[in-house]
Structure formats: C-alpha cells, structure tokens
C-alpha cells in the first residue's frame, strides 16, 4: 500500500494561539485576546485550507501553566474548537491534543470518533501524557505520575481507544426499514478490557468513519516516547535543530516501527519549523529581531527556567548555562534537549539564549524570503530528514497568510506540494490508505 | 431583575435523533443513518433557528443502551455536534447533556466554557447522573452508584464547575501590549476544592462569556432530583401528562427554589411535548397511528420492560400492567412514573400501552392541526403549567420543519412568541440577565 505512493511534502499548521513567538500577541496586527476567541482559530484553519495544507493542529494544556500573565496559552478545549472548524471547512485535517492521564478512554474514543464523522474523516488525536503539576492538581492528583508509568498507561489507553474505534464492523449498520432492523448487533463487539488501570466494556456508540478511524499523532522524544510514537503513531511531531539529527531521528523511528511489525514508511515525520518571512532576507531578520525584543524579559527568564527545570536564580543573564543540568524526569524532555543544544552549539549566554528562543520552545526557526523558506523545506525533504513540517508561524494569522500565499506556490511550482486536494480524508492527504479494521489486543 | 420581565413562551427543540417515535427512522422521508450523521443535527438546529426557537437540546448516553438494534440512540458526543452547530448558526441556544458520574469537573467546565465562547454566549449544560449499567461498565465501574450518592456527587460537581466558570474576574484580561502584560493574575482565582470525591485546584484557563457562564439545565423528578434542579438549574425539563400535575410540579419547584434563596421566576420550566402535526385532525391522528404501527413489536416490549425494570416475560400483551410494580431505584424514575400513569389513567393493556407510547418515553403527545398544537401550548402557558416546551417532533427533520413553518407563526400572531431574537445569548432568549460572578462555595 505504500510502495507506489508518490512522495510529497506534508504540511501542518500548528495554531499556537497567536504565533510561536512569546511576543506575538504584542505584534501590531494581532488581537491580543484572540487566544480565547474560537473565531481566530477558525480563521487560521480556513487560511490553511486555502493553502491546501494537510491539517491544522491544536495543542492542549488543561491548566494555567507557563506564566500566563506574559503570553497566550492553550486556553480553549481543542475538540470544541476543532468541531467548529470541521463545520466551516471541507478538506483540512484536524489534529487535537488530549491527555491520556486525565481523560477516560471511552470519552476520548467517542469524542474523536464524533469529530471524525462531523468532518467526513479528517480527525486526528495527538496523544500526550501531561507532565505539568498545575494540570495534575486540576484532576484530583497532588503530584504527576512518574514518566514511565504515564507512558505505560498511555500505551494501554491507546489500545483501548483503537479497539473502541473498531468495535463496529462496517456492515453493522443495516438500516432495513422494511424489516424494522436498524443494526445487526452480532457485528458490534464489546471490547471487555480489564486491567488494574482500566475497565472498559464497550462497544462504542458509533460506526467507523470514511477514513476508518482517526489518525494517531505523537511527539515522543524520550525512549518511552519514541516507542509509543513508533508503535502507534501515523504522524510524529518532532523537534530537531539540525538536518543530521533529524535524519537520525527518522531512521531510529522507522527502525522501531519495523520492529513493531509496521511498514516504516507509514509513519509521517513532521519536525517543527518556525517561520519568519520577509520580502528580503534583511527584512525577515529585522522582523525576527523585533519579535525577539518584544518578548517580555521576565517571561523569557521564567520560561527558560521552567524548560530547564531549574531555579531562575541559577541562570545569570550574562553567563552561559550551568554545565551540569540534569535531564528533568517529569517534564518535556524534547524542549529541554532542544534548548540546551542551541545554547551549547551557538555558545550563547542566557540573555542571548532567551532572545534566540523568542519564547519559541526550542523549535528550529528559519527567517528569510519565501524562496529561502521553500529552499529549506525542499532540502530537508530531499535529504529524508522530514516528510514535511509542522509549521509554526511567528505571528498568527498574519504569518500563516504569508506562508500560504508566498511559500506554498513556490513548493507547488517545484512539484513538491499538491495544488488541489486529491481526496477528502486526512488519511488521503497523508498518503495513507483507509485504516482497516484491526484486532487490537487490549490485554496488556 | 425578573419583575419587569415580559412573560413569553420559551421553546426548545429536542433533537432526539430522527424523532421521538421509536419508528421515526422507518418513516419515508427519513434517512435511517442520520442518527450518526452530524449534518442531520446541524440541519435540525438551523430549522429551529429559522423558527426563532430559544435553543436546541442534545441528550446523551455514552454507551449502547435501549435495544439499539431496533431504533436510533444518542450515538454522537453532544459537545462535538453542538460545537459544529455553534459555528454554523448565530442565535440558537445550545443545550448539551454531560454526566456528572463519568467526567471530570475540570474538563466539563472547560468544554462548556469553550462552547460558550465559540457560540458567543449560547451554551447550556444539562446535568445528568447516568443510571444505566451499560454506561457504568464503559467507565471502570461494575455497578451503578446508588441514586442518592450520584445526586450528592452531582451537587458537588456542579458547585465545582460553577466556581471554575467564575474563576476569572472580568477585568483579568488586560492585554496591555505596551507594558507586555497579558493578564492580571491577581484577578484569576484558584478554587482549591478538596473533598473525598474531588480535588480541583483551578483556576480555569478561560475568561467568562458574553452571558457570564453557561446556563444550567436539569430534569430531576425524584426528591433528590427536584432539589438539584431547584437549587441550581435555570431551565428544567420535565415530563408531565396533565395540566394539573404540571402546575403542581411548577409550584413545588418554585417553592424549593425560594427555599434555596433563589428568585422562583428565574427557573424556566419546560415540559416535554411530542408533536404529531397534520393538515386536519384526522390526518394527524392517521399519522400518529401509522407511526405507532411502525414501532418494531420486539422493541416496544423490550423498551417497556426496561422502563419498568421488569422481566419482559412478566408483561402479557393483552393484560394490564402488574399492580405491584416497585419504583426502580437506579433507573429513570421520570419515565417510569409517566409510563405507569398513562397505563392506569387510560386503562390500557400492555399491547395498547406499547402502541400508545410509540417509543416516546412517556412524554405527552399532542396530535392535531397547527392551530390545535398552538392552542394546547397557549393553554398550558396561560395556566402557569409551563414556561414553554421541550418540543419533541414525531419525525426529524420533517416534524421540526412543520412546527416552525406552521405552529410558530400562529404563536407569533397571538403575541406569545418572539418574531425576532431580541438578544444574542441564550440567557437573553430565556429572559435571564447576564450571570453575575458568584461566590460559589466549593466546600460541601
């Protein structure tokens, strides 16, 4: 099913509120309250669809984290907003985050299955395990579950959700008006999952969707995370600063996927790419500097300390990072590693690092003309470092509009990106076939 | 705030899949698979909005219950579908059910607050406690929690949700671009709820909405249920076969509401009303008989046995109901009481009762011309038996379209129903003022 697939760039728009920069909300064109306005996200998604992108993505944090006084955050429930997007778009894929630590598998399976039907087969679930203590405390916990345990629970959670998504055979809905038989319930199967973590009888209340079932997305960076991603994810978000590391990451993921019995090419790997676009390279660099300077200083230091999981007092603005930073166990290791790597490689002081990051979470930033952005994308794609990108514009919706009107046509002219949607489901866009009904073991 | 309120009929469309009749899916105009097609619900909501109705309602059962082989059921997640409706309508209120037994307060607060923002202040939460064992088994339980305990948990759950909805002062979002201060976090308050049932730190991630916070809806019939409804609900759905009983119910609810320190008139009481509309009374009665005859016989008996919580073998088709039916403790007591009352009052055999119910859950059915339906509505409203109705058309969308184009104009001509929306929020439609920020005790 993958051998004949034409290799094509896949592009996802990460609607990171009003932009990846911590200062985006201060940008002249931006409504600073847009992060709590669903209409803003719908507008961004419509821009992405105009550009024929594969999907939009909404991250999630069900709690007030990361110094909200200084910058927008994931305030709205992604499934609610994505449902609004589904009803006002026709083709764009819809990727939403939901935590396996603070939801029930039955609710998650049913909500994403409902979104998949509402959108005609365009839904995807980004699985996270939620490392933040502020979130844990909103859900009856006084502390965050240990990393390995969270991932073990996530694996089991995903198996339950997949089994629920596939609990109806496609022939179950017979709707025979004459005989008065709506369903053939012999073709709808309980899942009867029982373990110390979960007890879920099933079946789901819903049939399968035009794409079979929602696409699974993951962004694991740790060993546990990579195994979860390689084991179940069809799209993988990743953070990578260099082409070489990205090639290594892709090879590692595909090797792990093969070891789980999967076709390695069925995993679509999308590194994050922050874009700062200008008419000239100088204009783009100036725009980048301006955005860096607008990041509130208090935020930059607090955010860096949070990413590194150190006391802010340990970070001296005009010194380099401490040498012996321990890898944080219960925190985002992708961001930690990416941030430290930038500081070491570019030999930055803390002050320089804060500006360099721009509140941008350590993802790779490319500032340049539309040609230069397209060149960069093409180079990484040709080298096998990426199947496409998780695009994080500097400022939204402005940066998305520029990307779609300036960069996408260049990629299209080069034959690297679709000029029209060829199918209607997210799996179609990703070059994946409709998901066959699986026999997922739920006995883990 | 209520003294000067003009008394006006309130109408809600209950989108009970493809109609209240168990046979609606077999009706010629109906797509029998529409119950799993979100576009069907969006279409019904757009019809309701065309008729200037107050709101639409989606019930919910997160599990396969009530003999799904024979009739449609609440398959889709209501919040997902209502979010799709929100994005494709401008005024209609959006009432969705969610269970306090199988959700986290934080997720429910955030999802409904997100819907409230997406819709510009049109969201409402119908609180249920979920009595079905099939649902319990999807959420890690081997049995249903006892009735009184479920309601005690529901009361606490609602207090937490209200406190979260009000955790931001309206002045918290300052968005001062020049100073680089987005939020005044001194105006965003944790709720720090701690009990044996729930531990929720808060605050919510979202500001309050144009209507303050989502409307609360309840349909309690038991003593516990009536206290929950009178204590917190702003809209009450009820089942009532007779005008006298409905007047008694309204008086009881308002008395209880007053005892909780509430303004009794701030509770909008909407009995269920199943409508079967024909050009002539004879045509309406013929339509009703046809719908009754289309109810699959196996379903009628199985459903009745389920409502009464007895073994189907105890029900003899040509005999009356057994005399000594015990009130079911862990099941829907509203439906039980309504069903038994019809059988006794009209002296029906089981066979006659099954046909009489039509799979319609015991709600009052009026079959007649548009004039007759409007007369009935006007009479109940004038007598103080109802503030309006929860309209359950026989068949959807057909019955909703007929109600909106034939019955609504009569009510409008009589000055009983709005001809245009006067406000934009659901509280506006219901004649309620914007919810002031409360100080809800979460220490129960």
Contacts between the chains, C-beta under 8 A, distances in Angstrom:
chain1	res1	chain2	res2	distance
A	23	B	180	7.9
A	25	B	175	7.2
A	25	B	177	7.3
A	25	B	182	6.3
A	26	B	177	4.5
A	26	B	180	6.5
A	32	B	175	3.7
A	32	B	177	6.1
A	32	B	182	6.5
A	33	B	173	6.0
A	33	B	175	5.5
A	36	B	117	6.3
A	36	B	173	7.4
A	36	B	206	6.0
A	36	B	207	5.9
A	37	B	117	7.0
A	38	B	87	7.9
A	38	B	114	7.1
A	38	B	117	5.9
A	38	B	118	4.0
A	42	B	87	6.6
A	61	B	205	7.5
A	62	B	106	6.2
A	62	B	107	6.8
A	62	B	110	6.2
A	62	B	205	6.9
A	63	B	205	6.8
A	64	B	188	7.2
A	64	B	203	6.0
A	64	B	205	5.9
A	68	B	182	7.0
A	68	B	183	5.5
A	68	B	185	6.7
A	68	B	188	7.9
A	69	B	181	6.2
A	69	B	182	6.1
A	69	B	183	4.8
A	69	B	184	7.4
A	69	B	185	4.8
A	70	B	180	6.7
A	70	B	181	7.3
A	70	B	182	6.2
A	71	B	182	6.1
A	72	B	182	6.7
A	73	B	205	6.9
A	74	B	205	7.2
A	75	B	205	4.3
A	75	B	206	5.3
A	76	B	114	4.6
A	76	B	117	6.8
A	76	B	118	7.9
A	76	B	205	7.7
A	76	B	206	6.8
A	77	B	107	7.8
A	77	B	110	5.1
A	77	B	111	4.7
A	77	B	113	8.0
A	77	B	114	4.1
A	79	B	79	7.4
A	79	B	80	6.4
A	79	B	83	7.6
A	79	B	111	7.5
A	80	B	79	6.4
A	80	B	80	7.8
A	80	B	83	4.7
A	80	B	111	5.8
A	80	B	114	4.0
A	80	B	115	5.4
A	80	B	118	6.0
A	81	B	83	7.5
A	81	B	114	6.7
A	81	B	118	6.7
A	83	B	79	7.6
A	83	B	80	4.7
A	83	B	81	7.5
A	83	B	83	3.4
A	83	B	84	5.1
A	83	B	87	7.6
A	84	B	83	5.1
A	84	B	84	6.8
A	84	B	86	6.0
A	84	B	87	3.7
A	84	B	118	5.2
A	85	B	87	7.5
A	86	B	84	6.1
A	87	B	38	7.9
A	87	B	42	6.6
A	87	B	83	7.5
A	87	B	84	3.7
A	87	B	85	7.5
A	87	B	87	4.5
A	87	B	88	5.0
A	88	B	87	5.0
A	88	B	88	6.9
A	102	B	104	6.6
A	102	B	106	7.8
A	102	B	107	7.3
A	103	B	104	7.8
A	103	B	107	7.0
A	104	B	102	6.6
A	104	B	103	7.8
A	104	B	138	8.0
A	104	B	139	5.6
A	104	B	140	7.6
A	106	B	62	6.2
A	106	B	63	8.0
A	106	B	102	7.8
A	106	B	138	4.3
A	106	B	139	6.0
A	107	B	62	6.8
A	107	B	77	7.8
A	107	B	102	7.3
A	107	B	103	7.0
A	110	B	62	6.1
A	110	B	77	5.1
A	111	B	77	4.8
A	111	B	79	7.5
A	111	B	80	5.8
A	113	B	77	8.0
A	114	B	38	7.1
A	114	B	76	4.6
A	114	B	77	4.0
A	114	B	80	4.0
A	114	B	81	6.7
A	115	B	80	5.4
A	117	B	36	6.3
A	117	B	37	7.0
A	117	B	38	5.8
A	117	B	76	6.8
A	118	B	38	4.0
A	118	B	76	7.9
A	118	B	80	6.0
A	118	B	81	6.7
A	118	B	84	5.2
A	134	B	201	7.5
A	137	B	199	7.6
A	137	B	200	7.8
A	137	B	201	3.8
A	138	B	104	8.0
A	138	B	106	4.3
A	138	B	200	5.7
A	138	B	201	5.7
A	138	B	202	6.6
A	139	B	104	5.6
A	139	B	106	6.0
A	139	B	200	7.6
A	140	B	104	7.6
A	140	B	198	6.4
A	140	B	199	4.5
A	140	B	200	7.2
A	141	B	199	7.6
A	142	B	199	7.4
A	173	B	33	6.0
A	173	B	36	7.4
A	175	B	25	7.2
A	175	B	32	3.8
A	175	B	33	5.5
A	177	B	25	7.3
A	177	B	26	4.5
A	177	B	32	6.1
A	180	B	23	8.0
A	180	B	26	6.5
A	180	B	70	6.8
A	180	B	294	7.5
A	180	B	296	3.8
A	180	B	299	7.7
A	181	B	69	6.2
A	181	B	70	7.3
A	181	B	296	7.7
A	182	B	25	6.3
A	182	B	32	6.5
A	182	B	68	7.0
A	182	B	69	6.1
A	182	B	70	6.1
A	182	B	71	6.2
A	182	B	72	6.6
A	183	B	68	5.5
A	183	B	69	4.8
A	184	B	69	7.4
A	185	B	68	6.7
A	185	B	69	4.8
A	188	B	64	7.2
A	188	B	68	7.9
A	198	B	140	6.4
A	199	B	137	7.6
A	199	B	140	4.5
A	199	B	141	7.6
A	199	B	142	7.4
A	200	B	137	7.8
A	200	B	138	5.7
A	200	B	139	7.6
A	200	B	140	7.1
A	201	B	134	7.5
A	201	B	137	3.7
A	201	B	138	5.7
A	202	B	138	6.6
A	203	B	64	6.0
A	205	B	61	7.5
A	205	B	62	6.9
A	205	B	63	6.8
A	205	B	64	5.9
A	205	B	73	6.9
A	205	B	74	7.2
A	205	B	75	4.3
A	205	B	76	7.7
A	206	B	36	6.0
A	206	B	75	5.3
A	206	B	76	6.8
A	207	B	36	5.9
A	294	B	180	7.5
A	296	B	180	3.8
A	296	B	181	7.8
A	299	B	180	7.7
